[in-house]
């Protein structure tokens, strides 16, 4: 799900890769496409040229080992993402300045050894907070997980052992979500999550619905809670010199505080080109500043998707480069600003107020939105008529990035095979021991195929 669309991850790599494996994949990709010779690892400063209104050009000043070098470029892609500056809201935690223990942001965490036999409180129950609580609890004397709202906890391992995103991020599920009400979909998913463990019993259930917050995904958290290694607590009311007092009035002695409170972003190297206010930046399709005289600046990966970010970033680049080359054009400024306003209002309506809920996107709708701009969105009706087998996998299988290489600019000859073999490649790294399989009835009988064909047609009409 997280690979680039024309370069599948090797089939022997694990589905959930260690960061070293991800780096290995990046290096393989860069070597395969001969990209390393174009990369300069340096500090950078970007500014408009004096004649920007006419040329759209940028002056880029790089610095390495005290030596500066300037160059002129026709366009700039800003690919720094949004995990850039640690958000450390100390002013919202009274008494933290007199706390005699240690406190740090999750960004500064390295390993568990520093927390051996310590009493640790982790503040925040996003993905970093949940991961840290689980990992630190392996060596700490006690871990307290402090949360203001609680969270719905998804597991990485989905139905039949498949990675959860390959089960959840499918076109048929996107169609269901579009067809059914927000409440109906939320009820269904919350029931599934509570079937695994009751979120109320574990002190995790939030007041908001499951899709009103960016999901927290963690297989191990309920195991650490039920074993007593992690205790879920409410928000911290104040700190003393040696303890934390929680909003329910309980007090716990604390040695270390870890703030898993997220990130903010800014672009100091872009001299006066964009303005970030409360972690919001007005960008058309989360990419283009609408008020530039020339569309030669684009932001890549400045989003928080319900899905993998790498395929989205790649498709953003495919569209941006077409804009830069004049193959596509942006709409008038007023249209772009209206689109920005509409997306911002929709986001505020769906999500609980939080600084991390300013750049949220749903994977398939946003990918399809970009794909329409590039001309690479898969056409299910055409596929059903020309290649029913492929159409079924595109509709019901994981929405992998290869779908956006089936047609249009940048079409890749290997896309069809990559889609049809993706399930085998998901299972491949798990099969390290041979298991005898007993013969059984076909997994997709004729009746199901016919029902599937009808569903594909319905989805096709929905996505036309």
C-alpha positions as CSV (number, residue, x, y, z in Angstrom):
1,X,0.0,0.0,0.0
2,X,2.9,2.4,0.7
3,X,5.0,1.7,-2.4
4,X,5.5,4.0,-5.3
5,X,3.1,3.1,-8.1
6,X,5.7,1.8,-10.6
7,X,8.1,0.1,-8.2
8,X,6.6,-2.6,-6.0
9,X,8.2,-3.3,-2.7
10,X,10.2,-6.6,-2.9
11,X,8.0,-9.5,-2.1
12,X,10.3,-10.8,0.7
13,X,10.1,-7.5,2.6
14,X,7.7,-7.6,5.6
15,X,4.3,-5.9,5.2
16,X,5.1,-3.6,8.2
17,X,8.7,-2.6,7.6
18,X,11.3,-1.5,10.1
19,X,12.6,1.9,9.3
20,X,15.9,0.4,8.0
21,X,13.8,-1.6,5.4
22,X,12.0,1.6,4.3
23,X,15.4,3.3,3.8
24,X,16.5,0.3,1.8
25,X,13.5,0.5,-0.4
26,X,14.1,4.3,-0.9
27,X,17.7,3.6,-1.9
28,X,16.6,0.9,-4.3
29,X,14.1,3.2,-5.9
30,X,16.6,6.0,-6.2
31,X,19.2,3.7,-7.7
32,X,16.7,2.1,-10.1
33,X,15.7,5.5,-11.5
34,X,19.2,7.0,-11.2
35,X,18.0,9.8,-8.9
36,X,21.0,10.0,-6.5
37,X,23.0,12.2,-8.9
38,X,20.3,14.9,-8.7
39,X,20.1,15.0,-4.8
40,X,22.0,17.5,-2.7
41,X,21.9,17.1,1.0
42,X,22.3,20.7,2.2
43,X,20.7,23.5,4.0
44,X,18.6,25.6,1.7
45,X,16.9,29.0,1.4
46,X,14.4,29.7,-1.3
47,X,13.2,33.2,-2.6
48,X,11.4,34.6,-5.6
49,X,13.5,36.1,-8.3
50,X,13.0,39.8,-8.9
51,X,11.3,39.0,-12.2
52,X,9.0,36.3,-10.7
53,X,5.8,37.8,-12.0
54,X,7.1,37.4,-15.5
55,X,9.2,34.2,-15.3
56,X,7.9,32.3,-12.2
57,X,11.6,31.5,-11.3
58,X,13.1,31.0,-7.9
59,X,16.6,31.6,-6.5
60,X,17.7,28.7,-4.3
61,X,20.7,29.2,-2.1
62,X,22.3,26.0,-0.6
63,X,24.9,25.8,2.1
64,X,27.3,22.9,2.9
65,X,30.3,23.1,5.2
66,X,30.1,26.9,5.3
67,X,30.1,27.3,1.6
68,X,27.1,28.9,-0.2
69,X,26.0,28.2,-3.7
70,X,23.1,29.9,-5.6
71,X,21.2,28.6,-8.5
72,X,18.0,29.6,-10.4
73,X,15.2,27.1,-10.9
74,X,12.0,27.2,-12.9
75,X,9.9,25.6,-10.2
76,X,10.1,24.4,-6.6
77,X,8.6,21.4,-4.8
78,X,8.5,21.7,-1.0
79,X,8.7,18.1,0.4
80,X,9.5,18.7,4.0
81,X,6.2,17.2,5.3
82,X,4.5,18.3,8.5
83,X,6.5,16.5,11.2
84,X,9.0,19.3,11.4
85,X,8.7,21.2,14.7
86,X,7.9,19.5,18.0
87,X,4.7,20.9,19.5
88,X,5.4,21.2,23.3
89,X,2.5,23.0,25.0
90,X,4.1,23.4,28.4
91,X,1.9,26.5,29.2
92,X,-1.2,24.2,29.3
93,X,0.4,22.1,32.1
94,X,0.6,24.1,35.3
95,X,3.5,23.2,37.5
96,X,5.7,21.6,34.8
97,X,8.4,24.2,35.4
98,X,8.8,23.1,39.1
99,X,8.7,19.4,38.2
100,X,12.1,18.0,39.3
101,X,12.0,15.0,37.0
102,X,12.8,14.8,33.4
103,X,10.5,15.7,30.5
104,X,10.9,15.4,26.8
105,X,9.0,15.4,23.5
106,X,8.4,12.1,21.7
107,X,10.7,13.3,18.9
108,X,13.6,13.0,21.3
109,X,12.9,9.4,22.4
110,X,15.6,6.9,21.4
111,X,15.2,3.6,23.3
112,X,13.7,2.1,26.4
113,X,16.9,2.0,28.5
114,X,16.6,5.5,29.8
115,X,13.3,4.5,31.5
116,X,14.3,1.4,33.3
117,X,12.6,1.1,36.7
118,X,11.1,4.6,36.2
119,X,7.5,5.8,36.7
120,X,6.6,7.4,33.3
121,X,3.6,9.4,32.1
122,X,3.0,9.6,28.4
123,X,0.8,12.5,27.4
124,X,-1.2,12.0,24.2
125,X,-2.9,9.0,22.7
126,X,-2.1,9.4,19.0
127,X,0.1,6.8,17.3
128,X,3.3,8.1,18.8
129,X,1.8,8.2,22.3
130,X,0.3,4.7,22.1
131,X,3.6,3.2,20.6
132,X,5.7,4.9,23.3
133,X,3.4,3.7,26.2
134,X,3.7,0.1,24.9
135,X,7.4,0.2,24.3
136,X,8.5,2.0,27.4
137,X,6.3,-0.3,29.5
138,X,8.8,-3.1,28.7
139,X,11.4,-1.6,31.0
140,X,9.6,1.0,33.1
141,X,8.3,0.3,36.6
142,X,5.0,1.8,35.6
143,X,3.6,3.7,32.6
144,X,0.6,6.1,32.8
145,X,-1.1,7.0,29.5
146,X,-2.8,10.4,29.9
147,X,-5.5,11.4,27.4
148,X,-7.9,14.2,27.2
149,X,-10.4,12.6,24.9
150,X,-9.6,8.9,24.7
151,X,-9.3,7.1,21.4
152,X,-10.7,4.3,19.3
153,X,-7.8,1.8,18.8
154,X,-7.4,-0.1,15.5
155,X,-5.2,-3.1,15.1
156,X,-2.5,-3.5,12.4
157,X,-3.5,-7.1,11.7
158,X,-6.9,-7.2,10.1
159,X,-9.3,-10.0,9.0
160,X,-7.6,-13.3,8.1
161,X,-4.3,-11.8,9.2
162,X,-4.1,-9.2,6.3
163,X,-2.6,-5.8,7.0
164,X,-5.5,-3.6,8.2
165,X,-5.1,-1.0,5.4
166,X,-5.4,-3.7,2.7
167,X,-8.7,-4.7,4.2
168,X,-10.1,-1.3,4.9
169,X,-8.9,0.9,2.0
170,X,-10.8,-0.6,-0.9
171,X,-13.1,0.9,-3.5
172,X,-16.1,-1.1,-2.3
173,X,-15.6,0.2,1.2
174,X,-15.3,3.8,-0.1
175,X,-18.5,3.2,-2.0
176,X,-20.3,1.9,1.1
177,X,-19.0,4.9,3.1
178,X,-20.4,7.2,0.4
179,X,-23.7,5.4,0.3
180,X,-24.4,5.1,4.0
181,X,-24.7,7.8,6.7
182,X,-21.8,8.8,8.9
183,X,-23.6,7.4,11.9
184,X,-24.3,4.0,10.3
185,X,-20.7,3.5,9.2
186,X,-19.5,4.7,12.7
187,X,-21.8,2.3,14.5
188,X,-20.6,-0.6,12.4
189,X,-16.9,0.1,12.8
190,X,-17.2,0.9,16.6
191,X,-19.0,-2.5,17.1
192,X,-16.1,-4.2,15.4
193,X,-13.5,-2.4,17.5
194,X,-15.4,-3.2,20.7
195,X,-15.7,-6.9,19.7
196,X,-11.9,-7.0,20.0
197,X,-11.9,-5.3,23.4
198,X,-14.5,-3.1,25.1
199,X,-13.1,0.4,25.0
200,X,-15.2,1.5,28.0
201,X,-13.8,-1.3,30.2
202,X,-10.2,-0.2,29.2
203,X,-10.8,3.5,29.9
204,X,-10.2,4.4,26.3
205,X,-13.7,5.1,24.9
206,X,-13.9,8.8,23.7
207,X,-17.1,10.9,23.4
208,X,-16.5,11.4,19.7
209,X,-17.3,8.9,16.9
210,X,-14.7,6.7,15.4
211,X,-14.1,8.7,12.2
212,X,-14.1,12.1,14.0
213,X,-10.4,11.7,14.9
214,X,-7.3,10.5,13.1
215,X,-7.1,6.8,14.0
216,X,-4.7,5.3,16.5
217,X,-3.4,2.0,15.4
218,X,-1.8,-0.3,17.9
219,X,-2.0,-4.1,18.4
220,X,-0.2,-4.2,21.8
221,X,-1.9,-1.5,23.8
222,X,-4.8,-3.5,25.2
223,X,-2.4,-6.3,26.1
224,X,-0.2,-3.9,28.1
225,X,-3.3,-2.4,29.8
226,X,-4.8,-5.8,30.8
227,X,-1.4,-6.8,32.2
228,X,-1.3,-3.6,34.3
229,X,1.9,-2.3,32.7
230,X,0.0,0.7,31.3
231,X,-2.6,2.5,33.2
232,X,-4.9,4.9,31.3
233,X,-5.5,8.2,33.0
234,X,-7.4,11.4,32.2
235,X,-5.7,14.8,31.4
236,X,-3.2,16.2,33.9
237,X,-4.5,19.0,36.0
238,X,-1.1,20.0,37.3
239,X,2.4,18.9,38.2
240,X,4.1,19.1,41.6
241,X,7.9,18.7,42.1
242,X,7.6,14.9,42.1
243,X,4.1,13.9,40.9
244,X,1.3,14.5,38.5
245,X,-2.2,15.3,39.6
246,X,-4.9,14.2,37.2
247,X,-8.3,15.8,36.5
248,X,-10.0,13.0,38.4
249,X,-8.1,14.0,41.6
250,X,-5.7,11.1,41.6
251,X,-2.0,11.7,42.2
252,X,0.9,9.6,40.9
253,X,4.6,9.9,41.7
254,X,6.4,10.5,38.4
255,X,10.0,10.3,37.3
256,X,9.7,11.1,33.6
257,X,7.1,12.9,31.4
258,X,7.0,12.2,27.6
259,X,4.9,14.7,25.6
260,X,3.5,12.9,22.6
261,X,1.7,16.1,21.6
262,X,2.4,16.2,17.9
263,X,4.0,18.6,15.6
264,X,3.6,22.0,14.1
265,X,5.0,23.1,10.7
266,X,6.5,26.2,9.2
267,X,8.7,27.1,6.3
268,X,11.4,29.5,7.3
269,X,13.4,28.7,4.2
270,X,10.6,30.1,2.0
271,X,11.2,33.8,2.4
272,X,7.8,35.4,2.9
273,X,6.0,33.1,0.3
274,X,3.5,31.4,2.6
275,X,1.8,32.2,5.9
276,X,1.1,29.4,8.4
277,X,-1.6,30.3,11.0
278,X,-2.6,27.7,13.7
279,X,-1.1,24.9,11.7
280,X,-3.2,25.9,8.7
281,X,-1.9,27.0,5.3
282,X,-4.3,27.9,2.4
283,X,-3.3,25.6,-0.4
284,X,-5.4,24.4,-3.4
285,X,-5.8,20.6,-3.1
286,X,-3.3,20.9,-0.2
287,X,-0.6,21.8,-2.8
288,X,-0.7,25.1,-4.5
289,X,-0.8,28.7,-3.0
290,X,-3.7,30.3,-4.8
291,X,-2.3,33.8,-4.9
292,X,1.1,33.3,-6.6
293,X,1.5,35.1,-9.9
294,X,2.9,32.0,-11.5
295,X,2.0,28.4,-10.4
296,X,5.7,27.3,-9.9
297,X,5.5,26.3,-6.2
298,X,3.9,23.2,-4.9
299,X,3.8,21.5,-1.5
300,X,4.2,17.7,-1.4
301,X,3.1,15.5,1.5
302,X,1.7,18.3,3.6
303,X,-1.3,16.2,4.5
304,X,-2.3,13.6,7.1
305,X,-4.1,10.9,5.1
306,X,-6.2,7.9,6.3
307,X,-3.7,5.7,4.4
308,X,-0.2,5.7,3.1
309,X,1.4,9.0,2.4
310,X,4.0,8.0,-0.2
311,X,1.6,7.1,-3.0
312,X,-0.2,10.4,-2.4
313,X,3.0,12.3,-2.5
314,X,4.0,10.6,-5.7
315,X,0.7,11.4,-7.4
316,X,0.9,15.0,-6.2
317,X,4.3,15.2,-7.9
318,X,2.9,13.8,-11.1
319,X,0.2,16.5,-11.2
320,X,2.6,19.3,-10.1
321,X,5.1,18.6,-12.8
322,X,2.4,18.7,-15.4
323,X,1.3,22.1,-14.1
324,X,4.9,23.3,-14.2
325,X,5.3,22.1,-17.8
326,X,2.0,23.7,-18.9
327,X,0.3,20.4,-19.7
328,X,-2.4,21.2,-17.1
329,X,-3.6,24.5,-15.8
330,X,-4.9,25.6,-12.4
331,X,-8.3,27.2,-12.2
332,X,-8.8,30.9,-11.4
333,X,-7.8,32.1,-8.0
334,X,-11.4,32.7,-6.8
335,X,-12.2,29.0,-7.6
336,X,-9.1,27.8,-5.8
337,X,-9.9,29.9,-2.7
338,X,-13.5,28.6,-2.7
339,X,-12.2,25.0,-2.8
340,X,-9.9,25.7,0.1
341,X,-12.7,27.2,2.1
342,X,-15.0,24.2,1.4
343,X,-12.4,21.7,2.4
344,X,-11.5,23.6,5.6
345,X,-15.2,23.8,6.6
346,X,-15.8,20.1,5.9
347,X,-12.8,19.2,8.0
348,X,-13.9,21.3,10.9
349,X,-17.4,19.7,10.7
350,X,-16.1,16.1,10.7
351,X,-13.1,16.2,13.1
352,X,-12.8,17.2,16.7
353,X,-10.9,20.4,17.1
354,X,-7.1,19.7,17.1
355,X,-4.0,21.1,15.6
356,X,-3.4,17.8,13.8
357,X,-6.9,17.9,12.1
358,X,-6.0,20.7,9.7
359,X,-4.6,18.7,6.8
360,X,-6.7,15.5,7.0
361,X,-7.6,13.6,3.7
362,X,-9.4,10.3,3.0
363,X,-7.1,8.2,0.9
364,X,-9.2,7.1,-2.0
365,X,-11.3,10.2,-2.5
366,X,-8.2,12.4,-2.4
367,X,-6.2,10.1,-4.7
368,X,-9.1,10.0,-7.2
369,X,-9.3,13.8,-7.0
370,X,-5.6,14.1,-8.0
371,X,-5.9,11.3,-10.5
372,X,-8.7,13.2,-12.3
373,X,-6.4,16.2,-12.7
374,X,-3.6,14.0,-14.1
375,X,-6.0,11.8,-16.2
376,X,-5.1,8.5,-14.6
377,X,-8.2,7.6,-12.5
378,X,-9.2,4.0,-13.3
379,X,-12.5,3.7,-15.1
380,X,-14.3,0.7,-13.6
381,X,-16.9,0.4,-16.3
382,X,-14.3,0.3,-19.1
383,X,-12.3,-2.2,-17.0
384,X,-15.3,-4.4,-16.5
385,X,-16.0,-4.6,-20.2
386,X,-12.4,-5.1,-21.2
387,X,-10.8,-7.0,-18.3
388,X,-13.4,-8.3,-15.7
389,X,-10.8,-10.1,-13.6
390,X,-8.8,-6.9,-13.2
391,X,-12.0,-4.9,-12.6
392,X,-13.0,-7.2,-9.7
393,X,-9.6,-6.8,-8.0
394,X,-9.6,-3.0,-8.5
395,X,-13.1,-2.8,-7.0
396,X,-12.8,-5.3,-4.1
397,X,-9.1,-5.6,-3.5
398,X,-6.7,-3.2,-1.8
399,X,-6.6,0.2,-3.5
400,X,-2.8,-0.1,-4.2
401,X,-1.0,2.7,-6.1
402,X,-0.7,0.6,-9.2
403,X,-4.3,1.4,-10.0
404,X,-3.1,4.9,-11.0
405,X,-0.7,3.5,-13.6
406,X,-3.3,1.5,-15.6
407,X,-4.1,4.4,-18.0
408,X,-3.2,7.9,-19.0
409,X,0.1,9.8,-18.7
410,X,2.8,7.6,-17.1
411,X,1.0,4.4,-17.8
412,X,3.1,1.4,-16.6
413,X,3.0,-1.9,-18.4
414,X,3.5,-3.8,-15.1
415,X,0.5,-2.3,-13.3
416,X,-2.0,-5.0,-14.2
417,X,0.3,-7.8,-13.1
418,X,1.1,-5.9,-9.9
419,X,-2.5,-5.6,-9.0
420,X,-3.4,-9.2,-9.8
421,X,-0.5,-10.6,-7.8
422,X,-0.7,-8.2,-4.8
423,X,-2.5,-10.7,-2.5
424,X,0.2,-13.3,-3.0
425,X,2.9,-10.8,-2.3
426,X,1.2,-9.8,0.9
427,X,1.3,-13.4,2.1
428,X,4.8,-14.2,0.7
429,X,6.9,-12.9,3.6
430,X,4.8,-14.7,6.1
431,X,5.3,-18.1,4.6
432,X,8.5,-19.1,6.3
433,X,7.2,-22.5,7.3
434,X,5.4,-24.9,4.8
435,X,1.9,-25.8,5.8
436,X,-0.2,-28.5,4.1
437,X,-3.4,-27.1,2.7
438,X,-6.6,-29.2,2.5
439,X,-8.6,-28.9,-0.7
440,X,-11.8,-26.9,-0.2
441,X,-14.5,-25.2,-2.2
442,X,-13.4,-22.3,-4.5
443,X,-13.0,-19.1,-2.5
444,X,-15.2,-17.2,-5.0
445,X,-18.1,-19.3,-6.3
446,X,-19.9,-18.3,-9.5
447,X,-22.8,-16.7,-7.6
448,X,-20.4,-14.4,-5.7
449,X,-18.7,-13.5,-9.0
450,X,-22.0,-12.5,-10.5
451,X,-22.9,-10.4,-7.5
452,X,-19.5,-8.9,-7.6
453,X,-20.0,-8.0,-11.3
454,X,-23.2,-6.2,-10.5
455,X,-21.5,-4.3,-7.6
456,X,-18.6,-3.3,-9.9
457,X,-21.2,-1.8,-12.3
458,X,-22.8,0.1,-9.4
459,X,-19.4,1.4,-8.2
460,X,-18.5,2.3,-11.7
461,X,-21.6,4.5,-12.0
462,X,-20.9,6.0,-8.6
463,X,-17.3,7.0,-9.6
464,X,-18.0,8.3,-13.1
